[in-house]
Amino acid sequence: MSLVLGPVHHWMYNKIKTTEAREASIADALKAKYGQEAEEILNSVYENHSPSNPDTPLEELLENVPIHQGIQELIIKAETREAATVAAFCEKYGDEAKDLIIKAAHDNGVEFGKRALEEKGVSGDCDAEKAFELIQSYLCDGMPCDRGAQVQSEAANRTTWDHTECVHEQYWKDAGASFETMCDMVNSWISGFGEGTNSKIKHTREKAIAVGDSDCLNVFELS
């Protein structure tokens, strides 16, 4: 099957690979803490959610499926596997594992924030508006046809965005993970990303569907 893939498809694949890199960082932190027990838990997770190879070309992954469907399936696999990992460790180790997962996600976000500056050729101080622009190329927030993050206000010192629905919720719940814990984890990553682009950028989650609000509201702000 001959595929004609455009920039948007590779853009989406890079976002999926960011999710997978965050998952890998979380798994590494858990293995460093829990050793052989962590290896056993991860192997159990991978029996139902096979790990991916980030070096596999997108053309190969989509060889036998329609492009849109194939990319959607890659998102579901990545987000479900990450959530299954979080669920398994939180079930066994409770808040200790949750705190470790959230910290690992934050640190991975910092790494990707710094990487974004380099990959996108940003020079000088990154402001809140630019940080939000950058994160769109790294944070997987559904398909382009989904209603992902929508800017509410945009300025150099303060940029806000909202979601009226959570595109991740069903995948996380299907994996048995706590909706709130997964939301905390992703927002920790977002906070780290902002800090990675500029240590003066503070991220705040002002509202969240996962805690009962009708929508989500996030802020990047220069402190």
DADA-V524058 format. One record per residue. N is the residue number from 1. PSI is psi as a letter, one per 20 degrees, with the letter a starting at -180 (NA if undefined). OMEGA is omega in radians with two decimals (NA if undefined). D_CENTER is the distance of its C-alpha to the mean C-alpha in whole Angstrom. Layout:
# DADA-V524058
n = {N;N}
psi = {PSI;PSI}
omega = {OMEGA;OMEGA}
d_center = {D_CENTER;D_CENTER}
This chain:
# DADA-V524058
n = {1;2;3;4;5;6;7;8;9;10;11;12;13;14;15;16;17;18;19;20;21;22;23;24;25;26;27;28;29;30;31;32;33;34;35;36;37;38;39;40;41;42;43;44;45;46;47;48;49;50;51;52;53;54;55;56;57;58;59;60;61;62;63;64;65;66;67;68;69;70;71;72;73;74;75;76;77;78;79;80;81;82;83;84;85;86;87;88;89;90;91;92;93;94;95;96;97;98;99;100;101;102;103;104;105;106;107;108;109;110;111;112;113;114;115;116;117;118;119;120;121;122;123;124;125;126;127;128;129;130;131;132;133;134;135;136;137;138;139;140;141;142;143;144;145;146;147;148;149;150;151;152;153;154;155;156;157;158;159;160;161;162;163;164;165;166;167;168;169;170;171;172;173;174;175;176;177;178;179;180;181;182;183;184;185;186;187;188;189;190;191;192;193;194;195;196;197;198;199;200;201;202;203;204;205;206;207;208;209;210;211;212;213;214;215;216;217;218;219;220;221;222;223}
psi = {p;p;q;n;p;r;h;h;g;h;g;g;h;h;g;g;h;g;g;h;h;g;g;h;g;g;g;g;h;h;h;h;g;i;c;h;h;g;g;g;g;g;h;g;g;i;h;i;n;p;q;r;o;i;i;p;q;h;h;g;h;j;h;j;q;q;g;g;g;g;g;g;h;h;g;g;g;g;h;g;g;g;h;h;g;g;g;g;h;h;h;h;i;b;h;g;g;g;h;g;g;h;g;h;g;g;h;h;g;g;g;h;g;g;h;g;g;g;h;j;k;p;q;a;p;p;r;g;g;h;g;g;g;g;h;h;j;h;o;o;l;a;r;h;i;q;n;b;p;p;p;h;q;o;r;h;h;p;p;q;q;r;p;i;q;o;i;h;g;h;g;g;h;h;i;j;q;p;g;g;g;h;g;g;g;h;h;h;g;g;g;g;g;g;h;h;h;p;i;i;p;p;p;p;o;h;q;p;h;h;j;i;q;i;r;q;p;q;p;p;p;p;NA}
omega = {-3.14;-3.12;3.02;-3.09;3.13;-3.12;-3.10;-3.13;3.10;3.06;3.11;-3.13;3.09;3.10;3.09;3.14;3.03;3.06;-3.13;3.10;3.07;3.10;-3.13;3.11;3.10;3.13;3.13;3.13;3.13;3.10;3.11;-3.11;-2.95;3.00;-3.05;3.10;3.11;3.11;-3.13;3.12;3.14;3.11;3.10;3.09;-3.05;3.05;3.14;-3.09;-3.01;3.13;-3.11;3.04;-3.08;-3.14;3.13;3.13;3.14;-3.13;3.13;-3.13;-3.07;-2.99;-3.00;3.14;3.03;-3.00;-3.08;3.13;-3.12;3.12;3.09;3.13;3.10;3.09;-3.11;-3.14;-3.10;-3.07;3.12;3.13;3.10;-3.14;3.11;3.09;3.13;-3.12;-3.08;-3.10;3.10;3.10;-3.08;-2.98;3.05;-3.04;3.11;3.11;3.13;3.14;3.13;3.13;-3.12;3.10;3.12;3.10;3.12;-3.11;3.08;3.08;3.09;3.14;-3.12;3.06;3.10;3.13;-3.13;3.12;-3.12;-3.07;-3.12;3.06;-3.13;3.10;-3.11;-3.11;3.09;3.13;-3.06;-3.13;-3.14;3.13;3.11;3.09;-3.11;-3.04;3.13;-3.14;-3.06;-3.10;3.11;-3.04;-3.11;3.11;3.10;-3.14;3.08;3.06;3.10;-3.11;3.10;-3.11;3.06;3.05;-3.01;3.10;-3.07;-3.08;-3.08;3.09;-3.12;3.08;-3.10;2.96;3.06;3.00;-3.13;-3.11;-3.10;-2.92;-3.05;3.14;-3.12;-3.13;3.11;3.14;3.13;-3.11;3.03;3.11;-3.09;3.13;3.13;3.08;3.09;-3.11;-3.13;3.13;3.03;3.07;3.12;3.10;3.12;3.12;3.13;3.12;3.13;3.11;3.13;-3.08;3.13;3.14;3.10;3.07;3.09;3.00;-3.06;3.07;3.14;3.08;-3.08;3.13;3.05;3.09;-3.11;3.10;3.06;3.08;-3.12;-3.09;2.82;-3.08;3.05;-3.12;NA}
d_center = {31;30;27;27;23;23;20;18;17;17;14;12;13;11;8;8;9;7;4;8;9;7;8;12;12;12;14;16;16;18;20;21;22;23;25;26;25;22;23;24;22;19;22;22;19;19;22;21;17;18;16;16;17;15;19;20;20;19;23;23;20;22;25;26;24;24;21;20;20;19;16;15;16;13;10;12;13;10;8;12;12;9;11;14;14;13;16;18;18;18;21;23;23;22;21;21;18;16;17;16;13;12;14;12;9;11;12;10;9;12;13;11;12;16;15;14;18;19;18;19;22;22;25;26;24;21;21;19;19;19;15;14;15;14;10;11;11;8;5;6;8;10;13;15;18;16;16;13;13;17;18;21;23;22;24;24;24;22;19;18;16;16;15;18;16;13;12;10;13;15;13;12;16;17;16;18;15;16;14;15;13;10;10;11;9;6;9;10;7;8;12;11;10;13;16;15;16;19;20;22;19;18;15;16;15;19;18;16;17;16;19;21;21;21;19;16;17;15;17;17;20;22;24}
